[in-house]
Amino acid sequence: MTSEIIVLEKTQINQATETLVAAFDKDPIYEYILSDTKSKKYEISRNVWDATLRYAQPYNHIYTTPGVKGIAAWIPPGNYPLNVWRLLRVGFYKLPFLVSFKGLKKFISLFSLIEKYHEQDMFQPHWYLFALGVSEVYQGQGIGGLLIEPILQQASEEKLPCYLETSTERAVRFYQRHGFEIIRTGEKPVKFWTMKREVNR
């Protein structure tokens, strides 16, 4: 399919947040973290994705379609590791008040591990795919590939790698079709993959 790809406006963040909440409704990582706080699942997910988008928005590399069918949010080279204080400021400070103590421990432990792998594997400048999600209604129509294409093309021109983490085998196969290769497979406490697209793609 063909669809126009545009840069997300700040005024569209609320709509984009709802798109990501729906897209990640059954994500294994969310299921693991929220296993004992499911009554607040929507509120927690909305907080996480709203803060994620507000963190990424100033870089001006969040791509979407008319109607916000999907979202691809990138962190450009030179802006990783993520700024913890800025993460808290854009909304992550609310998380401890939304999840259970056990859920917060799971969140911190898992994402500390993911961050450790990221820093170990990507010591050079790179594009980081911070979030990619497509509304369930529009999945399987090629929108995800279109959303990441602008930066994949730019990264190739700049001869820079791209990096991401994902938590489903279906997503792994999708990224492999777009030139990414698995770097690590984390088995505990929940399965996830880290992936890299080399500079020679």
C-alpha positions in Angstrom: 0.0 0.0 0.0 1.0 3.6 -0.3 0.5 6.2 2.4 1.8 9.6 3.1 4.4 9.8 5.8 4.5 13.0 7.8 6.3 14.3 10.9 4.1 14.2 14.0 3.0 17.6 15.3 3.1 18.3 19.0 -0.6 18.8 19.0 -1.0 15.2 17.8 0.7 13.6 20.8 -2.5 12.7 22.6 -3.8 10.9 19.5 -0.4 9.2 18.9 -0.4 8.1 22.5 -3.7 6.3 22.0 -2.4 4.6 18.9 0.6 3.2 20.8 -1.5 2.2 23.8 -3.6 0.1 21.4 -0.7 -1.3 19.4 1.1 -2.5 22.6 -2.0 -3.8 24.4 -0.8 -7.4 24.3 3.0 -6.8 24.4 4.8 -9.4 26.6 6.9 -6.8 28.4 3.7 -4.9 29.5 2.1 -8.2 30.5 5.1 -9.1 32.7 5.4 -5.7 34.4 1.6 -5.2 34.9 0.8 -8.8 35.9 -0.4 -7.6 39.3 -1.6 -4.1 38.4 -3.9 -4.9 35.5 -6.7 -2.7 36.8 -4.5 0.3 35.9 -3.2 -1.1 32.7 -4.6 1.6 30.4 -3.5 4.4 32.7 0.0 3.1 33.1 0.4 2.4 29.3 -0.9 5.9 28.5 1.6 7.5 30.9 4.5 5.5 29.4 3.7 6.3 25.8 2.8 9.9 26.4 6.1 10.4 28.2 8.0 8.5 25.4 6.6 10.7 22.7 7.2 13.9 24.7 10.8 12.9 25.2 11.3 12.2 21.5 9.3 15.1 20.0 11.9 17.8 20.3 14.2 15.8 18.0 11.6 16.1 15.3 11.9 12.5 14.1 8.5 11.0 15.0 6.8 9.8 11.8 3.2 9.1 11.3 0.4 9.0 8.7 -2.6 11.2 8.2 -5.0 9.9 10.8 -2.1 8.7 13.0 -2.4 5.0 12.0 1.0 4.3 13.3 4.0 5.9 15.0 7.8 5.6 14.5 9.8 7.6 17.1 13.6 7.9 16.6 16.4 9.2 18.8 19.1 10.7 16.6 22.8 10.0 16.8 24.6 11.8 19.7 21.6 11.7 22.0 22.1 8.3 23.6 22.3 7.4 26.5 18.9 8.8 27.3 18.7 11.7 29.8 17.2 10.3 33.0 16.2 13.7 34.4 14.5 14.6 31.1 12.6 11.3 31.1 11.3 12.0 34.6 10.4 15.6 33.6 8.3 14.6 30.6 6.1 12.2 32.7 7.9 9.1 33.9 7.9 10.6 37.4 4.3 9.5 37.6 5.1 5.8 37.1 5.9 4.9 40.7 2.4 6.2 41.7 0.7 4.0 39.1 2.3 0.6 39.3 2.6 -1.7 42.3 5.9 -1.8 44.2 6.5 -5.2 42.6 5.7 -3.9 39.2 8.1 -0.9 39.6 10.9 -3.3 40.6 10.3 -5.3 37.5 10.2 -2.2 35.3 13.5 -0.8 36.7 15.3 -4.2 36.6 14.2 -5.1 33.1 14.9 -1.7 31.6 18.3 -1.4 33.4 19.2 -4.7 31.7 18.0 -3.4 28.3 19.9 -0.2 28.7 23.1 -2.0 29.8 23.0 -4.1 26.6 22.3 -1.0 24.5 25.4 0.8 25.9 27.6 -2.3 25.5 26.6 -3.0 21.9 26.3 0.5 20.5 29.3 2.5 21.5 29.3 4.4 18.2 26.8 7.1 17.0 23.6 5.5 15.8 19.9 6.0 15.2 17.8 4.5 18.0 14.2 3.3 17.2 12.6 4.4 20.5 9.1 3.2 19.5 7.3 1.7 16.6 3.6 0.8 16.7 0.7 0.5 14.3 -3.0 0.4 15.2 -4.2 -3.2 15.1 -6.8 -2.3 12.4 -4.0 -1.2 10.0 -1.4 -3.9 10.8 -0.3 -6.0 7.9 -0.7 -3.2 5.4 2.9 -2.1 5.1 2.5 1.0 7.3 5.3 0.0 9.7 7.8 -0.4 7.0 6.8 3.0 5.5 7.2 4.7 8.9 10.7 3.6 9.5 11.9 4.1 5.9 12.8 7.8 6.1 15.4 7.2 8.8 16.6 3.9 7.3 17.4 5.8 4.2 19.0 8.7 6.0 21.1 6.3 8.1 22.3 4.5 4.9 23.3 7.9 3.4 25.1 8.9 6.6 26.7 5.4 6.9 25.3 5.0 10.5 23.8 1.9 12.1 20.3 1.7 13.6 19.4 -0.1 16.8 16.2 -1.2 18.5 14.7 -3.6 21.1 11.6 -5.7 20.5 9.6 -8.4 22.4 7.8 -10.5 19.9 8.9 -13.0 17.3 6.6 -11.4 14.8 8.4 -8.1 15.2 11.8 -9.7 14.9 10.7 -11.1 11.5 9.5 -7.7 10.4 12.7 -6.0 11.3 14.8 -8.7 9.7 13.0 -8.0 6.4 14.2 -4.4 6.8 17.8 -5.3 7.3 18.1 -5.7 11.0 20.0 -8.6 12.6 19.6 -10.0 16.1 22.4 -9.0 18.5 21.1 -10.5 21.7 18.2 -12.6 22.9 17.3 -12.0 26.5 15.4 -14.9 28.1 14.9 -13.7 31.6 12.8 -12.2 33.2 10.9 -11.9 29.9 12.0 -12.7 26.4 13.2 -9.8 24.2 15.6 -9.2 21.3 18.1 -6.4 20.6 18.7 -5.8 16.9 21.0 -3.7 14.7 21.0 -2.6 11.1 24.6 -2.3 9.9 25.9 0.8 8.1 26.4 -1.1 4.7 22.7 -1.6 4.1 
